Amino acid sequence: YELSREMVEFQRATRPLVGMLHGLMAGFAKYGTDEELQRYLRDVADHVTHTSERVDGFRQALADILTVNATLVTQQQNAEMRALAEAGFEQNEEIKKISAWAAILFAPTLVGTIYGMNFDNMPELHWAGGYPFAVLLMAVVCVSLYVVFKKKDWL
């Protein structure tokens, strides 16, 4: 960018010289300028024109280089963003699995805590099949959740 600024400054310095020298050369016949001075000013005008054209070319080349650099930087940023997105997707997949297992483990924990309160007026406590029913309920809920999560591809 600094080099580009310098090219712009150099272009601003050389561009007016072309018009000024052509104006001087236009007055050769009118003012009867010496042949040696005319030849010298034509030579200087050729050099200034050549230099001005080269500066234009350098400036355009620098603009192209900066465009390519911006494109490369953008591509690199896109690659980094893609990598971050993929990492985020992988994290989401892991969180799905953890959440599914937490839900599966929550069901028997809930049933176990309710039956672990030792209330006397729960009908299942005095029933002979109460304990097997509670264990079966926990197993059915866990297996059901496992099947649901497996179908949704969370496990």
C-alpha positions as CSV (number, residue, x, y, z in Angstrom):
1,Y,0.0,0.0,0.0
2,E,2.9,2.3,0.8
3,L,4.4,1.6,-2.6
4,S,1.1,2.2,-4.3
5,R,0.9,5.6,-2.5
6,E,4.3,6.4,-3.7
7,M,3.3,5.5,-7.3
8,V,0.3,7.8,-7.1
9,E,2.6,10.7,-5.9
10,F,5.1,10.0,-8.6
11,Q,2.3,9.9,-11.2
12,R,1.0,13.3,-9.9
13,A,4.5,14.7,-10.3
14,T,5.2,13.4,-13.8
15,R,1.8,13.7,-15.5
16,P,1.7,17.5,-15.7
17,L,5.2,17.6,-17.2
18,V,4.0,16.0,-20.4
19,G,1.5,18.8,-21.1
20,M,4.0,21.5,-20.1
21,L,6.7,20.2,-22.4
22,H,4.2,19.9,-25.3
23,G,3.2,23.4,-24.7
24,L,6.8,24.5,-24.8
25,M,7.4,22.6,-28.0
26,A,4.3,24.2,-29.6
27,G,6.0,27.6,-29.1
28,F,9.2,26.7,-30.9
29,A,8.3,28.3,-34.3
30,K,6.6,31.3,-32.7
31,Y,9.5,32.3,-30.5
32,G,12.3,31.1,-32.8
33,T,13.9,28.6,-30.4
34,D,17.4,27.3,-31.1
35,E,17.6,23.9,-32.9
36,E,19.8,22.5,-30.1
37,L,17.3,23.5,-27.4
38,Q,14.4,22.1,-29.5
39,R,16.2,18.8,-29.9
40,Y,17.0,18.7,-26.2
41,L,13.3,19.5,-25.2
42,R,12.0,16.8,-27.6
43,D,14.4,14.3,-26.0
44,V,13.2,15.4,-22.5
45,A,9.6,15.2,-23.6
46,D,10.2,11.6,-24.9
47,H,11.7,10.6,-21.6
48,V,8.9,12.2,-19.7
49,T,6.3,10.5,-21.8
50,H,8.1,7.2,-21.5
51,T,8.4,7.6,-17.7
52,S,4.7,8.6,-17.4
53,E,3.6,5.5,-19.3
54,R,5.9,3.3,-17.1
55,V,4.4,4.8,-14.0
56,D,0.9,4.1,-15.3
57,G,2.0,0.5,-16.0
58,F,3.5,0.1,-12.5
59,R,0.4,1.6,-10.9
60,Q,-1.8,-0.8,-12.7
61,A,0.5,-3.8,-11.8
62,L,0.4,-2.7,-8.2
63,A,-3.4,-2.5,-8.3
64,D,-3.5,-6.0,-9.8
65,I,-1.1,-7.3,-7.1
66,L,-3.3,-5.8,-4.4
67,T,-6.4,-7.4,-5.9
68,V,-4.7,-10.8,-6.0
69,N,-3.5,-10.4,-2.4
70,A,-7.0,-9.5,-1.3
71,T,-8.4,-12.5,-3.1
72,L,-5.8,-14.8,-1.4
73,V,-6.6,-13.3,2.0
74,T,-10.3,-13.9,1.4
75,Q,-9.7,-17.5,0.4
76,Q,-7.6,-18.1,3.5
77,Q,-10.3,-16.6,5.7
78,N,-12.9,-18.7,3.9
79,A,-10.9,-21.8,4.6
80,E,-10.5,-20.9,8.3
81,M,-14.2,-20.2,8.5
82,R,-15.0,-23.6,6.9
83,A,-12.7,-25.3,9.4
84,L,-14.4,-23.5,12.3
85,A,-17.8,-24.4,10.9
86,E,-16.8,-28.1,10.6
87,A,-15.4,-28.0,14.2
88,G,-18.7,-26.5,15.4
89,F,-20.6,-29.2,13.6
90,E,-18.5,-31.9,15.2
91,Q,-19.0,-30.3,18.6
92,N,-22.8,-30.2,18.0
93,E,-22.7,-33.9,17.1
94,E,-20.9,-34.7,20.4
95,I,-23.3,-32.6,22.4
96,K,-26.2,-34.5,20.8
97,K,-24.7,-37.7,22.0
98,I,-24.1,-36.4,25.5
99,S,-27.6,-35.0,25.7
100,A,-29.1,-38.3,24.5
101,W,-27.2,-40.3,27.1
102,A,-28.2,-37.8,29.8
103,A,-31.8,-38.1,28.9
104,I,-31.5,-41.9,28.9
105,L,-29.9,-41.9,32.4
106,F,-32.4,-39.3,33.6
107,A,-35.4,-41.6,33.2
108,P,-34.4,-44.3,35.7
109,T,-33.0,-41.7,38.0
110,L,-36.5,-40.0,38.1
111,V,-38.3,-43.3,38.7
112,G,-35.7,-44.4,41.3
113,T,-35.9,-41.1,43.2
114,I,-39.7,-41.2,43.4
115,Y,-39.7,-44.8,44.7
116,G,-36.8,-43.9,47.0
117,M,-38.9,-41.4,49.0
118,N,-40.4,-44.2,51.1
119,F,-44.0,-42.9,51.1
120,D,-46.3,-45.3,52.9
121,N,-49.4,-44.6,50.8
122,M,-47.9,-45.5,47.4
123,P,-49.9,-48.5,46.1
124,E,-47.0,-50.0,44.4
125,L,-45.1,-50.4,47.7
126,H,-47.5,-53.0,49.0
127,W,-47.9,-54.7,45.7
128,A,-45.9,-57.8,45.2
129,G,-44.9,-56.8,41.6
130,G,-44.1,-53.2,42.5
131,Y,-40.3,-53.5,42.4
132,P,-40.2,-55.5,39.2
133,F,-42.7,-53.1,37.7
134,A,-40.5,-50.1,38.6
135,V,-37.4,-51.8,37.2
136,L,-39.3,-52.8,34.0
137,L,-40.6,-49.2,33.7
138,M,-37.1,-47.9,33.9
139,A,-35.8,-50.4,31.4
140,V,-38.7,-49.7,28.9
141,V,-38.2,-45.9,29.1
142,C,-34.4,-46.3,28.7
143,V,-34.8,-48.6,25.7
144,S,-37.5,-46.4,24.2
145,L,-35.3,-43.3,24.5
146,Y,-32.3,-45.3,23.1
147,V,-34.4,-46.4,20.0
148,V,-35.7,-42.8,19.4
149,F,-32.2,-41.3,19.7
150,K,-30.7,-44.0,17.5
151,K,-33.4,-43.3,14.8
152,K,-32.6,-39.6,14.9
153,D,-28.9,-40.5,14.5
154,W,-28.0,-38.9,17.9
155,L,-26.2,-42.1,19.0
